[in-house]
Amino acid sequence: MSEQQFSQGAQGATVEQITALVEQQVRAAIEEGMRRVSPEAAEALGVWNLYAYGPIQAPAPGGPLLPHRIIKVGEAFYIATVVWFNSLPAGGFANPCSMITNLGCEIVLDYCAGDLCRWAQAPAAYRPASVKIPLVPDQCWYVDVQKFTAAPGTEGLYEMNITGRVTGCAPGAKPPLAGFVTAVYNLDADTFYPAGGPPGKPAGWQYDIPIRFQIYS
C-alpha cells in the first residue's frame, strides 16, 4: 500500500479503523507469502517477528497536515505494532504458531520513548503502560494500535522503540521468545531536494532505525 493510500484510509481515523487498516495489510502480506514460500525455503524462516507502522496521522483540511512524523501540539497520531508467529516449519517445530499459541501465553508489548533533545525519558504522554495480548489458539498474528496526542510543553524530537516478549504460559511451558521491532513502515516520503542534492527516498520500510517523530507548536 502506498503512502497516499494509507493516508487516505486513515482519514477521520479511530483506533479501530487504524487497526482494521493494518490488519488488512498483514492479511494480504501473509497470504502472498504463503503462496510464494515452499516447505524447503520455510526451514530458514524464524519462529516469530515484530514490526510496526507509524507514526500515522489522519490528514484533514486545516490539519493534521503531512508529513506524519511532524506533529503539532494537540494533534493525535497512532503507532501500530504487528506480532506474527510462523505457521510453517521452523526452529525444529512443524508449526511454531500452533505450538506457541496453544500454551496459554500472552504477548507483552512495551513502547519505550526517549527525548532526543534533552537525552531523557520521554514524557508519560508518549509512554503507554505495558500492553498484554492473550494468545488465541492457532491465531498467528496480532495487531496493537496505540493512540497518542501531542501534549503542550513537550515540543522536541523523540525516538520510540517497541519490545515484545511471550510470557504467562501454562506451568512448565516457557518459550524463550523476546525481541524488539527492527522494521518500521515510514509513511513519509523524503524526496524534496534540489538538483545535485540527496537522492531522497520514497515512503516504505526502514530497518534498524527506531520510530522518530517531532512535536511542535
C-alpha positions in Angstrom: 0.0 0.0 0.0 1.3 3.4 -0.9 1.7 6.3 1.5 -1.1 8.1 -0.3 -3.5 5.1 0.0 -2.6 4.6 3.7 -3.1 8.3 4.4 -6.5 8.3 2.7 -7.5 5.2 4.6 -6.5 6.9 7.9 -8.7 10.0 7.3 -11.1 10.5 10.2 -9.3 7.6 11.9 -10.1 5.9 15.2 -8.0 3.2 16.8 -10.5 0.7 15.4 -10.1 2.0 11.9 -6.3 2.1 12.0 -6.4 -1.5 13.4 -8.6 -2.7 10.5 -6.3 -0.9 8.0 -3.2 -2.6 9.4 -4.9 -6.0 9.7 -5.8 -5.7 6.0 -2.2 -5.2 5.1 -1.0 -8.0 7.3 -3.6 -10.5 6.0 -2.7 -9.6 2.4 1.1 -9.9 3.1 0.8 -13.3 4.8 -1.5 -14.7 2.1 1.1 -13.6 -0.5 3.9 -15.1 1.5 2.2 -18.4 1.8 1.8 -18.6 -1.9 5.5 -17.9 -2.5 7.3 -19.9 0.2 8.0 -23.5 -0.4 8.4 -26.0 2.5 12.1 -26.2 1.8 12.5 -22.4 2.0 10.4 -22.2 5.1 13.1 -24.1 7.1 15.2 -20.9 7.0 12.4 -18.7 8.5 12.3 -17.7 12.1 9.6 -18.7 14.7 8.2 -15.2 15.1 8.8 -11.5 14.5 7.6 -8.0 15.3 7.2 -4.9 13.1 5.5 -1.5 13.2 3.8 1.2 11.2 4.0 4.8 12.0 3.6 7.4 13.1 0.2 7.6 11.4 -1.9 10.8 11.3 -5.3 11.3 9.8 -4.8 14.2 7.4 -7.7 16.6 7.0 -8.3 20.2 5.8 -7.0 22.6 8.4 -4.9 19.8 10.0 -3.4 17.5 10.8 -1.1 18.1 7.8 1.5 15.8 6.3 4.2 14.7 7.0 3.1 12.1 9.5 6.2 12.4 11.7 5.9 16.2 12.2 3.1 16.6 14.7 1.5 19.8 16.1 0.6 20.1 19.7 -3.0 18.9 20.2 -3.0 16.6 17.2 -3.4 12.8 17.5 -1.2 10.2 16.0 -1.0 6.4 16.0 1.6 3.7 16.2 0.6 0.2 15.1 2.6 -2.9 16.1 2.2 -6.3 14.4 3.3 -9.6 16.1 3.5 -12.6 13.8 4.1 -16.3 14.5 5.3 -18.5 11.7 2.9 -21.3 10.7 5.5 -23.0 8.5 8.2 -25.5 9.7 11.0 -23.6 11.6 13.0 -23.9 14.8 12.6 -27.7 14.9 8.8 -27.3 15.0 6.3 -28.4 12.3 4.1 -25.4 13.1 5.5 -22.9 15.6 2.4 -20.8 15.6 0.2 -23.6 16.7 2.6 -24.8 19.3 3.1 -21.4 20.9 -0.4 -20.1 20.8 -1.8 -23.2 22.5 0.3 -22.8 25.6 -2.0 -20.2 27.3 0.6 -17.5 26.9 0.3 -13.8 26.3 2.3 -11.2 24.4 3.6 -8.2 26.4 4.5 -5.1 24.4 6.3 -2.1 25.8 6.6 1.3 24.0 9.8 2.9 25.1 10.2 6.5 24.1 13.1 9.0 24.7 13.5 12.7 24.3 16.5 13.2 21.9 16.8 16.9 22.5 17.2 16.5 26.3 18.6 13.0 26.4 15.9 12.0 28.8 13.0 9.7 29.1 10.0 10.9 27.1 7.0 12.4 28.9 4.3 10.0 30.1 2.1 11.1 27.1 4.4 9.0 24.9 5.0 6.1 27.2 1.8 3.9 27.5 1.6 1.2 30.0 2.7 -2.3 29.0 0.2 -3.9 26.6 -0.8 -7.5 27.3 -2.4 -9.5 24.5 -3.6 -13.1 25.3 -2.7 -15.6 22.6 -5.6 -17.3 20.8 -5.1 -20.9 19.8 -3.9 -21.1 16.2 -4.2 -17.3 15.6 -0.9 -16.4 14.1 -0.8 -12.6 14.1 -1.9 -9.8 16.4 -2.2 -6.0 15.9 -1.9 -3.4 18.7 -2.6 0.2 17.9 -1.7 3.0 20.3 -3.2 6.5 20.1 -1.1 9.4 21.3 -1.9 13.1 21.5 0.9 15.7 21.2 0.9 17.4 24.6 1.6 21.1 25.3 5.1 21.7 26.8 6.6 18.5 25.1 8.0 20.1 22.0 11.0 18.3 20.7 12.3 15.3 18.8 11.5 11.8 20.1 12.6 8.2 19.4 10.4 5.2 20.2 11.5 1.5 20.4 9.0 -1.3 20.8 9.8 -4.5 22.6 7.9 -7.7 22.9 8.0 -10.9 24.9 5.9 -14.0 25.3 5.1 -14.8 28.9 2.4 -16.1 31.3 2.3 -19.5 29.8 1.0 -22.7 31.3 3.1 -24.1 34.1 6.3 -25.7 32.8 5.9 -24.0 29.3 8.2 -21.1 28.9 9.1 -20.5 25.2 12.2 -18.2 25.2 10.7 -15.5 22.9 11.7 -11.9 23.3 12.6 -9.3 20.7 12.2 -5.7 19.5 10.9 -4.0 16.4 13.6 -3.6 13.8 11.4 -3.0 10.7 9.2 0.1 10.6 6.9 1.3 7.8 7.6 5.1 7.4 4.7 6.7 5.7 6.6 9.9 4.8 8.4 10.2 1.5 11.7 12.2 1.7 12.2 13.3 -1.9 12.2 17.1 -1.9 15.8 18.2 -2.5 17.5 20.4 -5.1 19.2 19.1 -8.1 22.5 17.6 -7.2 21.4 17.2 -3.5 20.5 14.0 -1.7 18.6 11.5 -3.9 15.8 11.1 -1.4 13.7 8.0 -0.8 10.0 7.1 -1.1 7.8 6.1 1.8 8.4 2.4 2.8 10.1 0.0 5.1 13.2 1.1 7.1 15.3 -1.2 9.1 17.3 -0.8 12.4 16.0 2.8 12.7 13.7 3.4 15.6 10.4 5.4 15.1 11.1 9.1 15.2 8.7 12.0 15.5 8.8 15.7 16.2 6.3 17.6 18.3 6.0 21.4 17.6 3.7 24.3 18.5 
